[in-house]
Amino acid sequence: MIELFGWIGLFTVSLAVLVKSSDFFTEAAESLGIYLGFPRFIVGVTIVSIGTSLPELVSSIFAMLDNSSEIILGNVVGSNIANIFLVLGCAAVISQGLSITYDLLNVDLPLFVGTGFFLALTVWDFNFSKGEAILSLIAYAIYLFYTISIAQQENQDQQDRAKASGEENDAKKIFPTKDVVILILSSIGLCLGAKYTIDSVVEISELLQIGVEIIAVTGVALGTSLPELIVTISLAIKENPEMAIGNVLGSNIFNTFVVMGIPGLMGTIIIPETILQQALPLMVVGTILFVFATQDKQVTKWEGLLFFIFYIWFIGQLFHFI
């Protein structure tokens, strides 16, 4: 019993380090995005989403190194479920609804749906090959190139409008050196937090005789999704819904392509049957519901409440108390 509490304590501390490091990373990344002149939605869907998704990536890499690859799919699917139902749901309820002006229908929403189905198809045969891992990383690179090109175009259009109206600002921007240092230090914190999170999860699952994949799809996924939850709620409260929704959308795309792709290049990822049967279908359903909820450029508090109820049902089903 003492050993169990010791590992639970280590798990709690490691998650706290993960969350805090991700918080520092995200703030610094957001400052860099503003320095580069990216629109708020683009900052959310790229820089902020990558920053808040780093715990998933680092913990999955360490899971592969520790021969616990069954954690990886549970981490990705569980995090995607948490992002849609818990993170977006809570943000919509707390802020009394989220409204955006950015057009999601052209590329972002179709690609978002595509990532969900792509993940389902690649793991359905209990095998995620190196070829599929390479395709995942190529797909994310294409999406990143698209979003950055859109950001550069919008930034150029804004500068052209300012020049035409005589409002051009010739003040020279100061490179955010402090933010670069914070990025490096917080990355170290992410690595250390992820390593000990995975170590403690494996030990706790063995002591409690609970499947590692169940701990991954709940405890690890929820823990590594805390940065998305905290950042998204904070953005929603600060009336920055563009970045909030962009963070959720970008995080799920990053999880599907990169968090699966990089470990997939390192070795064989074990695909647990429990995840395929119980968690993956809900992730696909959540992906479709996200599209229906955001295609009118808003997520009402009632839709957010429904998302939150879905997440409670999911946890209840996994642990058989609903």
VEXKOLSE-415565 format. One record per residue (C-alpha): residue in one letter; x, y, z. Coordinates in steps of 0.2 Angstrom, whole numbers, padded with zeros to 4 digits, always signed. Layout:
AXYZ/...
***
This chain:
M+0000+0000+0000/I+0014+0012+0004/E+0022+0008-0012/L+0006+0012-0021/F+0004+0029-0013/G+0022+0032-0017/W+0019+0029-0036/I+0003+0039-0035/G+0013+0054-0028/L+0026+0053-0041/F+0012+0052-0055/T+0004+0068-0047/V+0020+0077-0046/S+0026+0072-0064/L+0009+0077-0071/A+0011+0094-0062/V+0028+0096-0070/L+0020+0092-0087/V+0006+0104-0085/K+0017+0119-0079/S+0030+0116-0092/S+0017+0115-0105/D+0010+0131-0098/F+0026+0141-0100/F+0029+0133-0117/T+0012+0139-0123/E+0014+0157-0117/A+0031+0158-0125/A+0025+0150-0141/E+0010+0162-0142/S+0022+0177-0140/L+0032+0170-0155/G+0016+0168-0165/I+0011+0186-0162/Y+0029+0192-0166/L+0028+0183-0183/G+0011+0192-0186/F+0000+0176-0187/P-0019+0178-0185/R-0026+0172-0168/F-0034+0156-0176/I-0018+0151-0184/V-0008+0154-0168/G-0021+0143-0159/V-0021+0129-0173/T-0002+0128-0174/I+0009+0136-0161/V-0002+0134-0146/S-0009+0117-0151/I+0008+0110-0153/G+0014+0117-0137/T-0001+0110-0127/S+0001+0093-0136/L+0019+0091-0132/P+0015+0081-0116/E+0006+0068-0127/L+0021+0067-0139/V+0034+0066-0126/S+0025+0054-0115/S+0022+0043-0130/I+0040+0043-0135/F+0045+0038-0118/A+0032+0025-0118/M+0040+0017-0134/L+0057+0018-0126/D+0051+0010-0110/N+0043-0005-0120/S+0025+0001-0115/S+0019+0005-0133/E+0001+0000-0128/I+0000+0017-0119/I+0002+0027-0136/L-0014+0023-0144/G-0024+0025-0128/N-0015+0042-0125/V-0019+0048-0142/V-0037+0043-0143/G-0041+0047-0125/S-0033+0065-0127/N-0043+0068-0143/I-0059+0062-0134/A-0055+0074-0119/N-0051+0088-0131/I-0068+0087-0140/F-0080+0083-0126/L-0071+0089-0110/V-0060+0104-0116/L-0072+0111-0129/G-0087+0107-0118/C-0081+0116-0103/A-0075+0131-0112/A-0092+0133-0121/V-0101+0131-0104/I-0090+0143-0094/S-0089+0156-0108/Q-0108+0155-0111/G-0104+0149-0129/L-0090+0152-0142/S-0091+0161-0158/I-0078+0164-0172/T-0076+0173-0188/Y-0063+0161-0196/D-0070+0151-0210/L-0067+0132-0205/L-0077+0124-0219/N-0065+0126-0233/V-0051+0115-0227/D-0049+0114-0208/L-0065+0104-0204/P-0064+0092-0219/L-0046+0089-0214/F-0051+0087-0195/V-0064+0073-0200/G-0051+0065-0211/T-0039+0064-0197/G-0051+0054-0186/F-0056+0042-0200/F-0037+0040-0205/L-0032+0035-0187/A-0047+0023-0186/L-0042+0015-0203/T-0024+0013-0199/V-0026+0004-0183/W-0041-0006-0186/D-0031-0021-0192/F-0021-0020-0175/N-0006-0014-0185/F+0001+0003-0187/S+0015+0001-0199/K+0031+0012-0202/G+0023+0017-0219/E+0007+0023-0211/A+0018+0033-0198/I+0028+0041-0213/L+0011+0046-0221/S+0005+0053-0205/L+0020+0065-0203/I+0019+0070-0222/A+0000+0074-0219/Y+0004+0085-0204/A+0018+0094-0214/I+0006+0097-0228/Y-0007+0104-0216/L+0007+0115-0207/F+0013+0122-0224/Y-0005+0126-0228/T-0009+0135-0212/I+0007+0145-0212/S+0005+0150-0230/I-0013+0156-0225/A-0005+0166-0210/Q+0008+0174-0221/Q-0005+0179-0234/E-0017+0187-0221/N-0002+0196-0213/Q+0003+0203-0230/D-0015+0208-0234/Q-0015+0217-0217/Q+0001+0226-0221/D-0005+0231-0238/R-0021+0238-0231/A-0012+0248-0218/K+0000+0255-0231/A-0015+0260-0242/S-0023+0269-0228/G-0007+0277-0222/E-0007+0268-0205/E+0008+0258-0208/N+0018+0255-0192/D+0037+0256-0196/A+0042+0252-0178/K+0054+0238-0178/K+0049+0222-0168/I+0061+0216-0155/F+0065+0198-0156/P+0058+0189-0140/T+0074+0181-0134/K+0066+0178-0117/D+0053+0167-0125/V+0065+0157-0134/V+0074+0153-0118/I+0058+0149-0109/L+0054+0137-0124/I+0070+0127-0121/L+0069+0126-0102/S+0050+0121-0103/S+0055+0108-0116/I+0067+0100-0103/G+0053+0100-0090/L+0041+0092-0102/C+0054+0078-0105/L+0057+0074-0087/G+0038+0075-0082/A+0033+0064-0097/K+0047+0051-0092/Y+0041+0049-0074/T+0023+0050-0078/I+0025+0034-0089/D+0035+0025-0076/S+0022+0028-0063/V+0008+0023-0074/V+0016+0007-0078/E+0019+0003-0059/I+0002+0009-0054/S-0007-0002-0067/E+0003-0017-0061/L+0000-0014-0042/L-0019-0012-0046/Q-0020-0025-0059/I-0028-0013-0071/G-0024-0014-0089/V-0011-0001-0094/E-0021+0004-0109/I-0036+0009-0097/I-0024+0020-0087/A-0018+0028-0103/V-0035+0032-0111/T-0041+0040-0094/G-0027+0045-0082/V-0013+0049-0094/A-0024+0056-0108/L-0033+0067-0095/G-0017+0072-0087/T-0008+0077-0104/S-0024+0086-0110/L-0024+0097-0094/P-0014+0110-0104/E-0027+0111-0118/L-0041+0112-0104/I-0032+0126-0094/V-0027+0136-0110/T-0043+0134-0119/I-0054+0139-0104/S-0042+0154-0101/L-0043+0159-0119/A-0062+0157-0119/I-0064+0168-0103/K-0052+0181-0110/E-0065+0182-0125/N-0052+0174-0137/P-0063+0160-0145/E-0054+0160-0161/M-0038+0153-0153/A-0048+0142-0141/I-0056+0132-0155/G-0041+0133-0165/N-0031+0125-0150/V-0043+0110-0149/L-0044+0107-0168/G-0025+0109-0170/S-0021+0098-0155/N-0032+0083-0162/I-0024+0084-0179/F-0006+0085-0171/N-0010+0070-0159/T-0017+0059-0174/F-0002+0063-0186/V+0013+0067-0175/V+0010+0058-0158/M+0006+0042-0168/G+0019+0045-0182/I+0035+0048-0172/P+0033+0033-0161/G+0027+0023-0176/L+0044+0026-0184/M+0053+0020-0168/G+0046+0003-0167/T+0030-0007-0167/I+0015+0001-0158/I+0004-0012-0149/I-0015-0009-0153/P-0025-0014-0137/E-0042-0022-0142/T-0051-0012-0128/I-0046+0005-0136/L-0053-0001-0153/Q-0069-0007-0146/Q-0073+0006-0133/A-0063+0022-0136/L-0060+0024-0154/P-0078+0023-0160/L-0082+0038-0148/M-0068+0048-0155/V-0075+0046-0172/V-0092+0051-0166/G-0084+0066-0157/T-0075+0071-0173/I-0091+0071-0182/L-0101+0081-0168/F-0087+0094-0168/V-0090+0097-0186/F-0109+0099-0184/A-0106+0110-0169/T-0093+0122-0177/Q-0099+0123-0195/D-0110+0138-0190/K-0095+0146-0182/Q-0101+0144-0165/V-0102+0132-0151/T-0117+0136-0139/K-0116+0132-0120/W-0130+0119-0123/E-0119+0110-0135/G-0104+0111-0123/L-0115+0104-0109/L-0119+0089-0121/F-0101+0086-0125/F-0097+0086-0106/I-0111+0073-0103/F-0103+0062-0117/Y-0086+0063-0108/I-0094+0058-0091/W-0103+0043-0100/F-0086+0038-0108/I-0077+0037-0091/G-0092+0028-0083/Q-0092+0015-0096/L-0073+0011-0095/F-0074+0009-0076/H-0091+0000-0076/F-0100+0012-0065/I-0113+0018-0078/
***
